[in-house]
Amino acid sequence: MARELLLIRHGIAVERGSTATDEERALTAEGRARTRKVLQRLEKLDLSCGPLVSSPLVRARQTAELALQLELGDTLSFSDALSPGHDPMPLLLELLEEPWKRLGLFGHEPDLSQLASHLMGCSTNSIQLKKAGAVLLELELPEPEPGSCQLRLLLSPKVLLEGKN
């Protein structure tokens, strides 16, 4: 069974220093509206997931909650492994034990692009996810190894928002 991994970076958040901690930074009104449109476009492109897992930081959590509201996924959980500076690979390996066809992970840069690059066997700076951007990977099973996964889509918010269908 082929499996896919959809990585989505959080939307536009308030500037650093505008809240007591980085963890508390929320989506701006513009960020929320733009992210909603991006997520709606992903749903129209038939990129819905089964489970969604998000960083617990406010801006990522809000992005994932919007995705759940728009039925881009059927469940939502949170993991510190998707917080900035953490390695999400052990989480992915753990989640591979569960039945799903497409998994959605919500987090931060550079961690998500580093995960994608690692899975594709590329250098760390091979791709970059814009805010509310998405990357879709096809996973090789039983266990993804560096270079065994294929890039299916790399979508910037600009590209997603310009789509007409």
C-alpha positions as CSV (number, residue, x, y, z in Angstrom):
1,M,0.0,0.0,0.0
2,A,1.4,3.4,-1.0
3,R,1.4,6.0,1.7
4,E,1.8,9.8,1.4
5,L,3.0,12.4,3.8
6,L,1.6,15.9,3.5
7,L,3.8,18.5,5.3
8,I,2.2,21.9,5.9
9,R,3.9,24.9,7.5
10,H,1.9,27.2,9.7
11,G,0.4,30.3,8.3
12,I,1.5,33.9,8.9
13,A,1.8,34.7,12.6
14,V,2.3,37.8,14.7
15,E,5.9,39.0,14.8
16,R,8.5,37.7,17.2
17,G,8.6,39.8,20.4
18,S,4.9,40.7,20.2
19,T,4.0,38.0,22.7
20,A,5.6,36.9,25.9
21,T,7.0,33.7,24.3
22,D,7.5,32.3,20.8
23,E,5.2,29.4,21.7
24,E,2.3,31.9,22.1
25,R,2.6,33.5,18.7
26,A,-0.8,33.2,16.9
27,L,-1.9,33.6,13.3
28,T,-2.7,37.1,12.3
29,A,-6.1,37.9,10.8
30,E,-4.5,38.0,7.4
31,G,-2.6,34.7,8.1
32,R,-5.8,33.0,9.2
33,A,-7.7,34.1,6.1
34,R,-4.9,33.2,3.7
35,T,-4.3,29.9,5.4
36,R,-8.0,29.0,5.2
37,K,-8.0,29.7,1.5
38,V,-4.8,27.6,1.0
39,L,-6.4,24.7,3.0
40,Q,-9.6,24.9,1.0
41,R,-7.6,24.7,-2.2
42,L,-5.7,21.6,-0.8
43,E,-9.1,20.0,-0.1
44,K,-10.3,20.8,-3.6
45,L,-7.2,19.2,-5.0
46,D,-8.2,16.0,-3.2
47,L,-5.3,16.2,-0.7
48,S,-7.3,15.3,2.3
49,C,-5.6,13.2,5.0
50,G,-6.6,10.8,7.6
51,P,-4.8,11.8,10.8
52,L,-3.4,15.2,11.3
53,V,-0.6,15.8,13.8
54,S,0.6,19.3,14.8
55,S,3.2,21.1,16.7
56,P,1.6,22.3,20.0
57,L,2.8,25.9,19.3
58,V,-0.2,28.2,18.8
59,R,0.4,29.2,15.2
60,A,0.8,25.6,14.0
61,R,-2.1,24.4,16.2
62,Q,-4.4,27.1,14.8
63,T,-3.4,26.1,11.2
64,A,-4.1,22.4,11.9
65,E,-7.4,23.2,13.6
66,L,-8.5,25.1,10.5
67,A,-7.6,22.1,8.4
68,L,-9.7,19.9,10.7
69,Q,-12.6,22.3,10.4
70,L,-12.4,22.2,6.6
71,E,-12.3,18.4,6.8
72,L,-8.8,18.1,5.4
73,G,-8.3,15.4,8.0
74,D,-10.4,13.2,10.3
75,T,-8.5,13.5,13.6
76,L,-6.1,15.9,15.2
77,S,-3.4,15.3,17.7
78,F,-0.3,17.2,18.9
79,S,3.3,16.2,19.4
80,D,6.3,18.1,20.8
81,A,8.3,16.2,18.1
82,L,6.9,18.8,15.6
83,S,8.0,21.8,17.8
84,P,10.9,24.0,16.4
85,G,14.3,22.3,16.8
86,H,13.0,18.8,17.3
87,D,13.5,15.8,15.1
88,P,10.1,14.6,13.7
89,M,11.5,11.3,12.3
90,P,10.9,9.2,15.4
91,L,7.3,10.4,15.4
92,L,6.9,9.5,11.7
93,L,8.3,6.0,12.4
94,E,5.9,5.6,15.3
95,L,2.9,6.8,13.1
96,L,3.8,4.3,10.4
97,E,2.5,1.6,12.7
98,E,-1.0,3.0,12.4
99,P,-3.3,2.5,9.4
100,W,-3.6,5.6,7.1
101,K,-3.1,6.4,3.5
102,R,-2.1,10.0,3.8
103,L,-0.8,11.7,7.0
104,G,-0.8,15.5,7.5
105,L,2.0,17.0,9.7
106,F,1.9,20.7,10.7
107,G,4.9,22.4,11.9
108,H,7.7,24.9,11.4
109,E,10.7,25.8,9.3
110,P,13.4,24.6,8.8
111,D,12.3,21.4,10.4
112,L,9.6,20.3,7.9
113,S,11.8,21.0,4.9
114,Q,14.7,19.2,6.5
115,L,12.5,16.2,7.1
116,A,11.4,16.2,3.5
117,S,15.0,16.7,2.2
118,H,16.2,13.8,4.5
119,L,13.5,11.5,3.2
120,M,14.3,12.4,-0.4
121,G,18.1,11.9,0.2
122,C,18.8,15.6,-0.7
123,S,20.9,18.2,1.0
124,T,19.3,19.9,4.0
125,N,18.6,23.1,2.1
126,S,17.1,21.5,-1.0
127,I,13.6,22.8,-0.5
128,Q,12.0,25.6,1.6
129,L,8.4,25.8,2.7
130,K,6.7,29.2,2.7
131,K,4.2,30.0,5.4
132,A,1.1,27.9,4.7
133,G,3.1,26.1,2.0
134,A,2.8,22.3,1.5
135,V,4.9,19.4,0.3
136,L,3.6,16.0,-0.6
137,L,5.9,12.9,-0.4
138,E,5.3,9.4,-1.4
139,L,6.7,7.1,1.3
140,E,8.6,3.9,0.6
141,L,7.6,1.2,3.0
142,P,8.1,-0.7,5.3
143,E,10.4,2.1,6.6
144,P,11.3,5.2,4.8
145,E,15.1,5.7,4.4
146,P,17.0,8.6,3.1
147,G,16.5,8.8,-0.7
148,S,13.7,6.3,-0.8
149,C,10.8,8.8,-0.9
150,Q,9.6,10.7,-3.9
151,L,8.5,14.3,-4.1
152,R,5.0,14.5,-5.5
153,L,4.2,18.2,-5.0
154,L,5.8,21.3,-3.6
155,L,3.2,24.0,-3.4
156,S,3.6,27.6,-2.3
157,P,0.6,29.5,-1.0
158,K,0.9,31.8,-4.1
159,V,0.5,28.8,-6.4
160,L,-2.4,27.4,-4.4
161,L,-4.2,30.7,-4.3
162,E,-3.8,31.3,-8.0
163,G,-5.5,28.0,-8.8
164,K,-8.9,28.4,-10.5
165,N,-10.4,24.9,-10.1
